[in-house]
Amino acid sequence: MKPMYVSINSEKTGANLKSLFKNNGYSVRDIQLVMGFENPQSIYKWLSGRSLPSLDNLVILSKVLHTTIEDILVIDGDVVFLFFIRNNLR
């Protein structure tokens, strides 16, 4: 089986988060309070694409934003299902 190579596009994920915040009526301060952060720097880093939320924070964000982790993250490359690979390699 060939390995799959995908990466998370942090800049596009940040833009996506910004849009999700706006569409749900949340400010950075609102998210800061929900996440229990003392300051908003981490959130601004997410929005600018300089970093990504941890897995724990992605779970919280998915609940707060009423979406899935997969809909928060922007993936570069094709994610191919194992079923598809397995059936086409035979």
PDB file of N, CA, C and O in Angstrom:
ATOM      1  N   MET A   1       0.840  -1.168   0.000  1.00  0.00           N
ATOM      2  CA  MET A   1       0.000   0.000   0.000  1.00  0.00           C
ATOM      3  C   MET A   1       0.893   1.242   0.000  1.00  0.00           C
ATOM      4  O   MET A   1       1.874   1.306   0.741  1.00  0.00           O
ATOM      5  N   LYS A   2       0.556   2.210  -0.819  1.00  0.00           N
ATOM      6  CA  LYS A   2       1.320   3.455  -0.891  1.00  0.00           C
ATOM      7  C   LYS A   2       0.953   4.351   0.296  1.00  0.00           C
ATOM      8  O   LYS A   2      -0.203   4.376   0.720  1.00  0.00           O
ATOM      9  N   PRO A   3       1.936   5.085   0.835  1.00  0.00           N
ATOM     10  CA  PRO A   3       1.618   6.016   1.923  1.00  0.00           C
ATOM     11  C   PRO A   3       0.854   7.221   1.399  1.00  0.00           C
ATOM     12  O   PRO A   3       1.013   7.615   0.243  1.00  0.00           O
ATOM     13  N   MET A   4       0.030   7.797   2.250  1.00  0.00           N
ATOM     14  CA  MET A   4      -0.709   9.011   1.907  1.00  0.00           C
ATOM     15  C   MET A   4       0.007  10.197   2.526  1.00  0.00           C
ATOM     16  O   MET A   4       0.458  10.123   3.669  1.00  0.00           O
ATOM     17  N   TYR A   5       0.115  11.267   1.798  1.00  0.00           N
ATOM     18  CA  TYR A   5       0.733  12.479   2.298  1.00  0.00           C
ATOM     19  C   TYR A   5      -0.273  13.617   2.229  1.00  0.00           C
ATOM     20  O   TYR A   5      -0.691  14.026   1.146  1.00  0.00           O
ATOM     21  N   VAL A   6      -0.647  14.111   3.368  1.00  0.00           N
ATOM     22  CA  VAL A   6      -1.545  15.260   3.455  1.00  0.00           C
ATOM     23  C   VAL A   6      -0.966  16.221   4.486  1.00  0.00           C
ATOM     24  O   VAL A   6      -0.171  15.828   5.339  1.00  0.00           O
ATOM     25  N   SER A   7      -1.364  17.452   4.400  1.00  0.00           N
ATOM     26  CA  SER A   7      -0.955  18.419   5.402  1.00  0.00           C
ATOM     27  C   SER A   7      -2.113  19.368   5.666  1.00  0.00           C
ATOM     28  O   SER A   7      -2.988  19.572   4.824  1.00  0.00           O
ATOM     29  N   ILE A   8      -2.089  19.931   6.846  1.00  0.00           N
ATOM     30  CA  ILE A   8      -3.101  20.911   7.218  1.00  0.00           C
ATOM     31  C   ILE A   8      -2.585  22.282   6.813  1.00  0.00           C
ATOM     32  O   ILE A   8      -1.479  22.668   7.191  1.00  0.00           O
ATOM     33  N   ASN A   9      -3.370  23.010   6.056  1.00  0.00           N
ATOM     34  CA  ASN A   9      -3.013  24.359   5.641  1.00  0.00           C
ATOM     35  C   ASN A   9      -3.405  25.302   6.779  1.00  0.00           C
ATOM     36  O   ASN A   9      -4.584  25.606   6.962  1.00  0.00           O
ATOM     37  N   SER A  10      -2.420  25.757   7.533  1.00  0.00           N
ATOM     38  CA  SER A  10      -2.709  26.556   8.730  1.00  0.00           C
ATOM     39  C   SER A  10      -3.286  27.930   8.392  1.00  0.00           C
ATOM     40  O   SER A  10      -4.134  28.436   9.127  1.00  0.00           O
ATOM     41  N   GLU A  11      -2.842  28.538   7.298  1.00  0.00           N
ATOM     42  CA  GLU A  11      -3.376  29.857   6.932  1.00  0.00           C
ATOM     43  C   GLU A  11      -4.850  29.759   6.535  1.00  0.00           C
ATOM     44  O   GLU A  11      -5.668  30.573   6.965  1.00  0.00           O
ATOM     45  N   LYS A  12      -5.182  28.767   5.719  1.00  0.00           N
ATOM     46  CA  LYS A  12      -6.582  28.597   5.308  1.00  0.00           C
ATOM     47  C   LYS A  12      -7.450  28.124   6.477  1.00  0.00           C
ATOM     48  O   LYS A  12      -8.625  28.478   6.562  1.00  0.00           O
ATOM     49  N   THR A  13      -6.876  27.331   7.367  1.00  0.00           N
ATOM     50  CA  THR A  13      -7.611  26.909   8.555  1.00  0.00           C
ATOM     51  C   THR A  13      -7.905  28.121   9.432  1.00  0.00           C
ATOM     52  O   THR A  13      -8.998  28.239   9.985  1.00  0.00           O
ATOM     53  N   GLY A  14      -6.926  29.028   9.559  1.00  0.00           N
ATOM     54  CA  GLY A  14      -7.148  30.257  10.320  1.00  0.00           C
ATOM     55  C   GLY A  14      -8.260  31.105   9.728  1.00  0.00           C
ATOM     56  O   GLY A  14      -9.112  31.623  10.450  1.00  0.00           O
ATOM     57  N   ALA A  15      -8.245  31.243   8.409  1.00  0.00           N
ATOM     58  CA  ALA A  15      -9.308  31.997   7.731  1.00  0.00           C
ATOM     59  C   ALA A  15     -10.656  31.313   7.925  1.00  0.00           C
ATOM     60  O   ALA A  15     -11.680  31.977   8.086  1.00  0.00           O
ATOM     61  N   ASN A  16     -10.648  29.995   7.910  1.00  0.00           N
ATOM     62  CA  ASN A  16     -11.875  29.238   8.134  1.00  0.00           C
ATOM     63  C   ASN A  16     -12.393  29.469   9.551  1.00  0.00           C
ATOM     64  O   ASN A  16     -13.590  29.677   9.748  1.00  0.00           O
ATOM     65  N   LEU A  17     -11.498  29.432  10.535  1.00  0.00           N
ATOM     66  CA  LEU A  17     -11.903  29.697  11.920  1.00  0.00           C
ATOM     67  C   LEU A  17     -12.491  31.098  12.056  1.00  0.00           C
ATOM     68  O   LEU A  17     -13.509  31.285  12.723  1.00  0.00           O
ATOM     69  N   LYS A  18     -11.853  32.078  11.425  1.00  0.00           N
ATOM     70  CA  LYS A  18     -12.345  33.460  11.482  1.00  0.00           C
ATOM     71  C   LYS A  18     -13.770  33.530  10.942  1.00  0.00           C
ATOM     72  O   LYS A  18     -14.630  34.194  11.519  1.00  0.00           O
ATOM     73  N   SER A  19     -14.007  32.842   9.838  1.00  0.00           N
ATOM     74  CA  SER A  19     -15.337  32.816   9.237  1.00  0.00           C
ATOM     75  C   SER A  19     -16.345  32.110  10.152  1.00  0.00           C
ATOM     76  O   SER A  19     -17.474  32.572  10.315  1.00  0.00           O
ATOM     77  N   LEU A  20     -15.928  30.991  10.743  1.00  0.00           N
ATOM     78  CA  LEU A  20     -16.813  30.262  11.655  1.00  0.00           C
ATOM     79  C   LEU A  20     -17.155  31.092  12.891  1.00  0.00           C
ATOM     80  O   LEU A  20     -18.292  31.068  13.362  1.00  0.00           O
ATOM     81  N   PHE A  21     -16.171  31.824  13.416  1.00  0.00           N
ATOM     82  CA  PHE A  21     -16.445  32.711  14.559  1.00  0.00           C
ATOM     83  C   PHE A  21     -17.505  33.734  14.172  1.00  0.00           C
ATOM     84  O   PHE A  21     -18.482  33.936  14.893  1.00  0.00           O
ATOM     85  N   LYS A  22     -17.298  34.379  13.019  1.00  0.00           N
ATOM     86  CA  LYS A  22     -18.218  35.426  12.561  1.00  0.00           C
ATOM     87  C   LYS A  22     -19.622  34.858  12.322  1.00  0.00           C
ATOM     88  O   LYS A  22     -20.614  35.442  12.757  1.00  0.00           O
ATOM     89  N   ASN A  23     -19.698  33.722  11.630  1.00  0.00           N
ATOM     90  CA  ASN A  23     -20.998  33.126  11.312  1.00  0.00           C
ATOM     91  C   ASN A  23     -21.766  32.700  12.554  1.00  0.00           C
ATOM     92  O   ASN A  23     -22.996  32.651  12.538  1.00  0.00           O
ATOM     93  N   ASN A  24     -21.047  32.390  13.635  1.00  0.00           N
ATOM     94  CA  ASN A  24     -21.697  31.987  14.883  1.00  0.00           C
ATOM     95  C   ASN A  24     -21.836  33.148  15.869  1.00  0.00           C
ATOM     96  O   ASN A  24     -22.338  32.964  16.978  1.00  0.00           O
ATOM     97  N   GLY A  25     -21.392  34.344  15.468  1.00  0.00           N
ATOM     98  CA  GLY A  25     -21.545  35.529  16.291  1.00  0.00           C
ATOM     99  C   GLY A  25     -20.589  35.609  17.467  1.00  0.00           C
ATOM    100  O   GLY A  25     -20.895  36.236  18.481  1.00  0.00           O
ATOM    101  N   TYR A  26     -19.419  34.970  17.331  1.00  0.00           N
ATOM    102  CA  TYR A  26     -18.437  34.983  18.419  1.00  0.00           C
ATOM    103  C   TYR A  26     -17.278  35.912  18.115  1.00  0.00           C
ATOM    104  O   TYR A  26     -16.796  35.989  16.985  1.00  0.00           O
ATOM    105  N   SER A  27     -16.841  36.617  19.151  1.00  0.00           N
ATOM    106  CA  SER A  27     -15.626  37.429  19.052  1.00  0.00           C
ATOM    107  C   SER A  27     -14.458  36.598  19.569  1.00  0.00           C
ATOM    108  O   SER A  27     -14.650  35.524  20.140  1.00  0.00           O
ATOM    109  N   VAL A  28     -13.260  37.102  19.364  1.00  0.00           N
ATOM    110  CA  VAL A  28     -12.080  36.431  19.915  1.00  0.00           C
ATOM    111  C   VAL A  28     -12.204  36.356  21.433  1.00  0.00           C
ATOM    112  O   VAL A  28     -11.854  35.346  22.043  1.00  0.00           O
ATOM    113  N   ARG A  29     -12.700  37.419  22.031  1.00  0.00           N
ATOM    114  CA  ARG A  29     -12.897  37.448  23.500  1.00  0.00           C
ATOM    115  C   ARG A  29     -13.865  36.352  23.942  1.00  0.00           C
ATOM    116  O   ARG A  29     -13.622  35.694  24.954  1.00  0.00           O
ATOM    117  N   ASP A  30     -14.950  36.144  23.209  1.00  0.00           N
ATOM    118  CA  ASP A  30     -15.900  35.077  23.535  1.00  0.00           C
ATOM    119  C   ASP A  30     -15.207  33.721  23.530  1.00  0.00           C
ATOM    120  O   ASP A  30     -15.372  32.929  24.459  1.00  0.00           O
ATOM    121  N   ILE A  31     -14.432  33.457  22.483  1.00  0.00           N
ATOM    122  CA  ILE A  31     -13.730  32.178  22.370  1.00  0.00           C
ATOM    123  C   ILE A  31     -12.687  32.052  23.480  1.00  0.00           C
ATOM    124  O   ILE A  31     -12.494  30.972  24.038  1.00  0.00           O
ATOM    125  N   GLN A  32     -12.024  33.149  23.791  1.00  0.00           N
ATOM    126  CA  GLN A  32     -11.032  33.149  24.871  1.00  0.00           C
ATOM    127  C   GLN A  32     -11.682  32.708  26.185  1.00  0.00           C
ATOM    128  O   GLN A  32     -11.123  31.891  26.917  1.00  0.00           O
ATOM    129  N   LEU A  33     -12.847  33.244  26.473  1.00  0.00           N
ATOM    130  CA  LEU A  33     -13.543  32.896  27.711  1.00  0.00           C
ATOM    131  C   LEU A  33     -13.981  31.441  27.721  1.00  0.00           C
ATOM    132  O   LEU A  33     -13.829  30.751  28.729  1.00  0.00           O
ATOM    133  N   VAL A  34     -14.521  30.974  26.608  1.00  0.00           N
ATOM    134  CA  VAL A  34     -14.965  29.577  26.508  1.00  0.00           C
ATOM    135  C   VAL A  34     -13.794  28.615  26.674  1.00  0.00           C
ATOM    136  O   VAL A  34     -13.918  27.572  27.316  1.00  0.00           O
ATOM    137  N   MET A  35     -12.648  28.981  26.084  1.00  0.00           N
ATOM    138  CA  MET A  35     -11.479  28.114  26.144  1.00  0.00           C
ATOM    139  C   MET A  35     -10.773  28.200  27.496  1.00  0.00           C
ATOM    140  O   MET A  35      -9.952  27.342  27.824  1.00  0.00           O
ATOM    141  N   GLY A  36     -11.086  29.224  28.275  1.00  0.00           N
ATOM    142  CA  GLY A  36     -10.444  29.392  29.569  1.00  0.00           C
ATOM    143  C   GLY A  36      -9.026  29.941  29.486  1.00  0.00           C
ATOM    144  O   GLY A  36      -8.207  29.706  30.375  1.00  0.00           O
ATOM    145  N   PHE A  37      -8.741  30.678  28.409  1.00  0.00           N
ATOM    146  CA  PHE A  37      -7.412  31.262  28.224  1.00  0.00           C
ATOM    147  C   PHE A  37      -7.320  32.581  28.982  1.00  0.00           C
ATOM    148  O   PHE A  37      -8.293  33.334  29.041  1.00  0.00           O
ATOM    149  N   GLU A  38      -6.152  32.863  29.562  1.00  0.00           N
ATOM    150  CA  GLU A  38      -5.938  34.131  30.255  1.00  0.00           C
ATOM    151  C   GLU A  38      -5.795  35.288  29.280  1.00  0.00           C
ATOM    152  O   GLU A  38      -6.162  36.420  29.594  1.00  0.00           O
ATOM    153  N   ASN A  39      -5.258  35.001  28.088  1.00  0.00           N
ATOM    154  CA  ASN A  39      -5.105  36.044  27.075  1.00  0.00           C
ATOM    155  C   ASN A  39      -5.422  35.444  25.708  1.00  0.00           C
ATOM    156  O   ASN A  39      -5.442  34.224  25.545  1.00  0.00           O
ATOM    157  N   PRO A  40      -5.672  36.321  24.718  1.00  0.00           N
ATOM    158  CA  PRO A  40      -6.134  35.842  23.411  1.00  0.00           C
ATOM    159  C   PRO A  40      -5.028  35.507  22.405  1.00  0.00           C
ATOM    160  O   PRO A  40      -5.334  35.188  21.256  1.00  0.00           O
ATOM    161  N   GLN A  41      -3.746  35.571  22.805  1.00  0.00           N
ATOM    162  CA  GLN A  41      -2.659  35.398  21.841  1.00  0.00           C
ATOM    163  C   GLN A  41      -2.755  34.091  21.060  1.00  0.00           C
ATOM    164  O   GLN A  41      -2.532  34.081  19.849  1.00  0.00           O
ATOM    165  N   SER A  42      -3.083  32.995  21.729  1.00  0.00           N
ATOM    166  CA  SER A  42      -3.191  31.703  21.027  1.00  0.00           C
ATOM    167  C   SER A  42      -4.241  31.752  19.935  1.00  0.00           C
ATOM    168  O   SER A  42      -4.038  31.226  18.841  1.00  0.00           O
ATOM    169  N   ILE A  43      -5.353  32.378  20.234  1.00  0.00           N
ATOM    170  CA  ILE A  43      -6.440  32.456  19.253  1.00  0.00           C
ATOM    171  C   ILE A  43      -6.014  33.308  18.055  1.00  0.00           C
ATOM    172  O   ILE A  43      -6.301  32.959  16.910  1.00  0.00           O
ATOM    173  N   TYR A  44      -5.334  34.415  18.319  1.00  0.00           N
ATOM    174  CA  TYR A  44      -4.848  35.242  17.210  1.00  0.00           C
ATOM    175  C   TYR A  44      -3.822  34.488  16.363  1.00  0.00           C
ATOM    176  O   TYR A  44      -3.757  34.680  15.149  1.00  0.00           O
ATOM    177  N   LYS A  45      -3.034  33.643  16.995  1.00  0.00           N
ATOM    178  CA  LYS A  45      -2.074  32.820  16.240  1.00  0.00           C
ATOM    179  C   LYS A  45      -2.815  31.827  15.353  1.00  0.00           C
ATOM    180  O   LYS A  45      -2.397  31.581  14.222  1.00  0.00           O
ATOM    181  N   TRP A  46      -3.902  31.257  15.846  1.00  0.00           N
ATOM    182  CA  TRP A  46      -4.700  30.341  15.021  1.00  0.00           C
ATOM    183  C   TRP A  46      -5.254  31.087  13.814  1.00  0.00           C
ATOM    184  O   TRP A  46      -5.156  30.623  12.678  1.00  0.00           O
ATOM    185  N   LEU A  47      -5.842  32.258  14.083  1.00  0.00           N
ATOM    186  CA  LEU A  47      -6.495  33.019  13.014  1.00  0.00           C
ATOM    187  C   LEU A  47      -5.513  33.494  11.957  1.00  0.00           C
ATOM    188  O   LEU A  47      -5.876  33.615  10.786  1.00  0.00           O
ATOM    189  N   SER A  48      -4.278  33.763  12.351  1.00  0.00           N
ATOM    190  CA  SER A  48      -3.273  34.232  11.393  1.00  0.00           C
ATOM    191  C   SER A  48      -2.571  33.078  10.680  1.00  0.00           C
ATOM    192  O   SER A  48      -1.843  33.299   9.711  1.00  0.00           O
ATOM    193  N   GLY A  49      -2.783  31.854  11.149  1.00  0.00           N
ATOM    194  CA  GLY A  49      -2.132  30.700  10.542  1.00  0.00           C
ATOM    195  C   GLY A  49      -0.744  30.426  11.080  1.00  0.00           C
ATOM    196  O   GLY A  49      -0.031  29.575  10.548  1.00  0.00           O
ATOM    197  N   ARG A  50      -0.343  31.137  12.137  1.00  0.00           N
ATOM    198  CA  ARG A  50       0.983  30.911  12.716  1.00  0.00           C
ATOM    199  C   ARG A  50       1.033  29.655  13.579  1.00  0.00           C
ATOM    200  O   ARG A  50       2.113  29.133  13.856  1.00  0.00           O
ATOM    201  N   SER A  51      -0.135  29.168  14.005  1.00  0.00           N
ATOM    202  CA  SER A  51      -0.204  27.903  14.747  1.00  0.00           C
ATOM    203  C   SER A  51      -1.590  27.310  14.559  1.00  0.00           C
ATOM    204  O   SER A  51      -2.493  27.952  14.022  1.00  0.00           O
ATOM    205  N   LEU A  52      -1.740  26.080  15.011  1.00  0.00           N
ATOM    206  CA  LEU A  52      -3.020  25.381  14.946  1.00  0.00           C
ATOM    207  C   LEU A  52      -3.468  25.019  16.356  1.00  0.00           C
ATOM    208  O   LEU A  52      -2.635  24.814  17.239  1.00  0.00           O
ATOM    209  N   PRO A  53      -4.776  24.941  16.571  1.00  0.00           N
ATOM    210  CA  PRO A  53      -5.257  24.503  17.879  1.00  0.00           C
ATOM    211  C   PRO A  53      -4.826  23.061  18.155  1.00  0.00           C
ATOM    212  O   PRO A  53      -4.695  22.255  17.234  1.00  0.00           O
ATOM    213  N   SER A  54      -4.610  22.750  19.428  1.00  0.00           N
ATOM    214  CA  SER A  54      -4.320  21.368  19.809  1.00  0.00           C
ATOM    215  C   SER A  54      -5.562  20.521  19.556  1.00  0.00           C
ATOM    216  O   SER A  54      -6.648  21.049  19.317  1.00  0.00           O
ATOM    217  N   LEU A  55      -5.393  19.227  19.609  1.00  0.00           N
ATOM    218  CA  LEU A  55      -6.533  18.328  19.409  1.00  0.00           C
ATOM    219  C   LEU A  55      -7.621  18.593  20.448  1.00  0.00           C
ATOM    220  O   LEU A  55      -8.805  18.633  20.113  1.00  0.00           O
ATOM    221  N   ASP A  56      -7.224  18.773  21.699  1.00  0.00           N
ATOM    222  CA  ASP A  56      -8.203  19.076  22.747  1.00  0.00           C
ATOM    223  C   ASP A  56      -8.973  20.356  22.421  1.00  0.00           C
ATOM    224  O   ASP A  56     -10.194  20.412  22.568  1.00  0.00           O
ATOM    225  N   ASN A  57      -8.244  21.383  21.975  1.00  0.00           N
ATOM    226  CA  ASN A  57      -8.900  22.643  21.635  1.00  0.00           C
ATOM    227  C   ASN A  57      -9.775  22.523  20.396  1.00  0.00           C
ATOM    228  O   ASN A  57     -10.805  23.190  20.303  1.00  0.00           O
ATOM    229  N   LEU A  58      -9.385  21.689  19.452  1.00  0.00           N
ATOM    230  CA  LEU A  58     -10.232  21.451  18.276  1.00  0.00           C
ATOM    231  C   LEU A  58     -11.553  20.801  18.666  1.00  0.00           C
ATOM    232  O   LEU A  58     -12.597  21.124  18.098  1.00  0.00           O
ATOM    233  N   VAL A  59     -11.514  19.895  19.622  1.00  0.00           N
ATOM    234  CA  VAL A  59     -12.750  19.253  20.093  1.00  0.00           C
ATOM    235  C   VAL A  59     -13.674  20.311  20.693  1.00  0.00           C
ATOM    236  O   VAL A  59     -14.868  20.340  20.394  1.00  0.00           O
ATOM    237  N   ILE A  60     -13.121  21.179  21.537  1.00  0.00           N
ATOM    238  CA  ILE A  60     -13.932  22.243  22.142  1.00  0.00           C
ATOM    239  C   ILE A  60     -14.483  23.169  21.073  1.00  0.00           C
ATOM    240  O   ILE A  60     -15.670  23.494  21.084  1.00  0.00           O
ATOM    241  N   LEU A  61     -13.628  23.597  20.147  1.00  0.00           N
ATOM    242  CA  LEU A  61     -14.079  24.481  19.077  1.00  0.00           C
ATOM    243  C   LEU A  61     -15.182  23.847  18.238  1.00  0.00           C
ATOM    244  O   LEU A  61     -16.136  24.522  17.853  1.00  0.00           O
ATOM    245  N   SER A  62     -15.058  22.560  17.955  1.00  0.00           N
ATOM    246  CA  SER A  62     -16.082  21.908  17.143  1.00  0.00           C
ATOM    247  C   SER A  62     -17.441  21.935  17.844  1.00  0.00           C
ATOM    248  O   SER A  62     -18.475  22.093  17.194  1.00  0.00           O
ATOM    249  N   LYS A  63     -17.436  21.782  19.161  1.00  0.00           N
ATOM    250  CA  LYS A  63     -18.700  21.836  19.917  1.00  0.00           C
ATOM    251  C   LYS A  63     -19.253  23.258  19.951  1.00  0.00           C
ATOM    252  O   LYS A  63     -20.443  23.468  19.718  1.00  0.00           O
ATOM    253  N   VAL A  64     -18.390  24.236  20.242  1.00  0.00           N
ATOM    254  CA  VAL A  64     -18.812  25.631  20.346  1.00  0.00           C
ATOM    255  C   VAL A  64     -19.314  26.156  19.001  1.00  0.00           C
ATOM    256  O   VAL A  64     -20.283  26.913  18.948  1.00  0.00           O
ATOM    257  N   LEU A  65     -18.656  25.754  17.922  1.00  0.00           N
ATOM    258  CA  LEU A  65     -18.993  26.255  16.588  1.00  0.00           C
ATOM    259  C   LEU A  65     -20.004  25.378  15.860  1.00  0.00           C
ATOM    260  O   LEU A  65     -20.340  25.638  14.705  1.00  0.00           O
ATOM    261  N   HIS A  66     -20.489  24.334  16.541  1.00  0.00           N
ATOM    262  CA  HIS A  66     -21.506  23.438  15.978  1.00  0.00           C
ATOM    263  C   HIS A  66     -21.080  22.850  14.633  1.00  0.00           C
ATOM    264  O   HIS A  66     -21.831  22.879  13.658  1.00  0.00           O
ATOM    265  N   THR A  67     -19.874  22.324  14.606  1.00  0.00           N
ATOM    266  CA  THR A  67     -19.344  21.733  13.379  1.00  0.00           C
ATOM    267  C   THR A  67     -18.407  20.588  13.755  1.00  0.00           C
ATOM    268  O   THR A  67     -18.287  20.236  14.929  1.00  0.00           O
ATOM    269  N   THR A  68     -17.759  20.021  12.773  1.00  0.00           N
ATOM    270  CA  THR A  68     -16.830  18.921  13.039  1.00  0.00           C
ATOM    271  C   THR A  68     -15.391  19.421  12.917  1.00  0.00           C
ATOM    272  O   THR A  68     -15.130  20.469  12.325  1.00  0.00           O
ATOM    273  N   ILE A  69     -14.482  18.664  13.479  1.00  0.00           N
ATOM    274  CA  ILE A  69     -13.062  18.998  13.355  1.00  0.00           C
ATOM    275  C   ILE A  69     -12.668  19.012  11.882  1.00  0.00           C
ATOM    276  O   ILE A  69     -11.895  19.867  11.448  1.00  0.00           O
ATOM    277  N   GLU A  70     -13.199  18.065  11.117  1.00  0.00           N
ATOM    278  CA  GLU A  70     -12.888  17.990   9.685  1.00  0.00           C
ATOM    279  C   GLU A  70     -13.343  19.245   8.948  1.00  0.00           C
ATOM    280  O   GLU A  70     -12.732  19.632   7.952  1.00  0.00           O
ATOM    281  N   ASP A  71     -14.406  19.884   9.426  1.00  0.00           N
ATOM    282  CA  ASP A  71     -14.884  21.102   8.778  1.00  0.00           C
ATOM    283  C   ASP A  71     -14.142  22.345   9.253  1.00  0.00           C
ATOM    284  O   ASP A  71     -14.254  23.405   8.638  1.00  0.00           O
ATOM    285  N   ILE A  72     -13.391  22.225  10.333  1.00  0.00           N
ATOM    286  CA  ILE A  72     -12.558  23.335  10.803  1.00  0.00           C
ATOM    287  C   ILE A  72     -11.231  23.341  10.055  1.00  0.00           C
ATOM    288  O   ILE A  72     -10.772  24.388   9.597  1.00  0.00           O
ATOM    289  N   LEU A  73     -10.626  22.181   9.937  1.00  0.00           N
ATOM    290  CA  LEU A  73      -9.309  22.077   9.320  1.00  0.00           C
ATOM    291  C   LEU A  73      -9.395  22.115   7.802  1.00  0.00           C
ATOM    292  O   LEU A  73     -10.316  21.548   7.214  1.00  0.00           O
ATOM    293  N   VAL A  74      -8.446  22.775   7.173  1.00  0.00           N
ATOM    294  CA  VAL A  74      -8.347  22.806   5.708  1.00  0.00           C
ATOM    295  C   VAL A  74      -7.145  21.956   5.336  1.00  0.00           C
ATOM    296  O   VAL A  74      -6.012  22.262   5.708  1.00  0.00           O
ATOM    297  N   ILE A  75      -7.405  20.879   4.595  1.00  0.00           N
ATOM    298  CA  ILE A  75      -6.386  19.894   4.253  1.00  0.00           C
ATOM    299  C   ILE A  75      -5.850  20.160   2.849  1.00  0.00           C
ATOM    300  O   ILE A  75      -6.619  20.376   1.912  1.00  0.00           O
ATOM    301  N   ASP A  76      -4.528  20.141   2.715  1.00  0.00           N
ATOM    302  CA  ASP A  76      -3.880  20.184   1.394  1.00  0.00           C
ATOM    303  C   ASP A  76      -3.635  18.752   0.962  1.00  0.00           C
ATOM    304  O   ASP A  76      -3.114  17.954   1.741  1.00  0.00           O
ATOM    305  N   GLY A  77      -3.991  18.422  -0.231  1.00  0.00           N
ATOM    306  CA  GLY A  77      -3.801  17.058  -0.719  1.00  0.00           C
ATOM    307  C   GLY A  77      -5.097  16.276  -0.637  1.00  0.00           C
ATOM    308  O   GLY A  77      -6.082  16.722  -0.047  1.00  0.00           O
ATOM    309  N   ASP A  78      -5.073  15.118  -1.234  1.00  0.00           N
ATOM    310  CA  ASP A  78      -6.256  14.266  -1.277  1.00  0.00           C
ATOM    311  C   ASP A  78      -6.212  13.259  -0.150  1.00  0.00           C
ATOM    312  O   ASP A  78      -5.215  12.562   0.036  1.00  0.00           O
ATOM    313  N   VAL A  79      -7.286  13.187   0.595  1.00  0.00           N
ATOM    314  CA  VAL A  79      -7.426  12.151   1.604  1.00  0.00           C
ATOM    315  C   VAL A  79      -8.180  11.009   0.934  1.00  0.00           C
ATOM    316  O   VAL A  79      -9.351  11.143   0.582  1.00  0.00           O
ATOM    317  N   VAL A  80      -7.509   9.916   0.769  1.00  0.00           N
ATOM    318  CA  VAL A  80      -8.077   8.778   0.055  1.00  0.00           C
ATOM    319  C   VAL A  80      -8.495   7.731   1.069  1.00  0.00           C
ATOM    320  O   VAL A  80      -7.734   7.406   1.981  1.00  0.00           O
ATOM    321  N   PHE A  81      -9.672   7.215   0.918  1.00  0.00           N
ATOM    322  CA  PHE A  81     -10.164   6.199   1.844  1.00  0.00           C
ATOM    323  C   PHE A  81      -9.428   4.881   1.633  1.00  0.00           C
ATOM    324  O   PHE A  81      -9.147   4.484   0.503  1.00  0.00           O
ATOM    325  N   LEU A  82      -9.125   4.221   2.728  1.00  0.00           N
ATOM    326  CA  LEU A  82      -8.425   2.946   2.688  1.00  0.00           C
ATOM    327  C   LEU A  82      -9.191   1.950   1.820  1.00  0.00           C
ATOM    328  O   LEU A  82      -8.576   1.173   1.090  1.00  0.00           O
ATOM    329  N   PHE A  83     -10.494   1.961   1.885  1.00  0.00           N
ATOM    330  CA  PHE A  83     -11.319   1.064   1.081  1.00  0.00           C
ATOM    331  C   PHE A  83     -11.025   1.269  -0.403  1.00  0.00           C
ATOM    332  O   PHE A  83     -10.857   0.306  -1.151  1.00  0.00           O
ATOM    333  N   PHE A  84     -10.964   2.527  -0.818  1.00  0.00           N
ATOM    334  CA  PHE A  84     -10.707   2.846  -2.215  1.00  0.00           C
ATOM    335  C   PHE A  84      -9.317   2.361  -2.624  1.00  0.00           C
ATOM    336  O   PHE A  84      -9.156   1.762  -3.688  1.00  0.00           O
ATOM    337  N   ILE A  85      -8.329   2.614  -1.794  1.00  0.00           N
ATOM    338  CA  ILE A  85      -6.962   2.185  -2.091  1.00  0.00           C
ATOM    339  C   ILE A  85      -6.897   0.671  -2.192  1.00  0.00           C
ATOM    340  O   ILE A  85      -6.343   0.118  -3.142  1.00  0.00           O
ATOM    341  N   ARG A  86      -7.466   0.019  -1.207  1.00  0.00           N
ATOM    342  CA  ARG A  86      -7.394  -1.450  -1.147  1.00  0.00           C
ATOM    343  C   ARG A  86      -8.020  -2.071  -2.400  1.00  0.00           C
ATOM    344  O   ARG A  86      -7.473  -3.016  -2.968  1.00  0.00           O
ATOM    345  N   ASN A  87      -9.160  -1.540  -2.823  1.00  0.00           N
ATOM    346  CA  ASN A  87      -9.851  -2.107  -3.982  1.00  0.00           C
ATOM    347  C   ASN A  87      -9.163  -1.797  -5.294  1.00  0.00           C
ATOM    348  O   ASN A  87      -9.294  -2.572  -6.242  1.00  0.00           O
ATOM    349  N   ASN A  88      -8.435  -0.696  -5.388  1.00  0.00           N
ATOM    350  CA  ASN A  88      -7.772  -0.335  -6.627  1.00  0.00           C
ATOM    351  C   ASN A  88      -6.372  -0.893  -6.745  1.00  0.00           C
ATOM    352  O   ASN A  88      -5.780  -0.827  -7.822  1.00  0.00           O
ATOM    353  N   LEU A  89      -5.827  -1.435  -5.682  1.00  0.00           N
ATOM    354  CA  LEU A  89      -4.486  -2.023  -5.743  1.00  0.00           C
ATOM    355  C   LEU A  89      -4.516  -3.492  -6.145  1.00  0.00           C
ATOM    356  O   LEU A  89      -3.476  -4.096  -6.410  1.00  0.00           O
ATOM    357  N   ARG A  90      -5.685  -4.043  -6.187  1.00  0.00           N
ATOM    358  CA  ARG A  90      -5.790  -5.478  -6.526  1.00  0.00           C
ATOM    359  C   ARG A  90      -5.749  -5.701  -8.006  1.00  0.00           C
ATOM    360  O   ARG A  90      -5.825  -6.842  -8.461  1.00  0.00           O
TER     361      ARG A  90
END
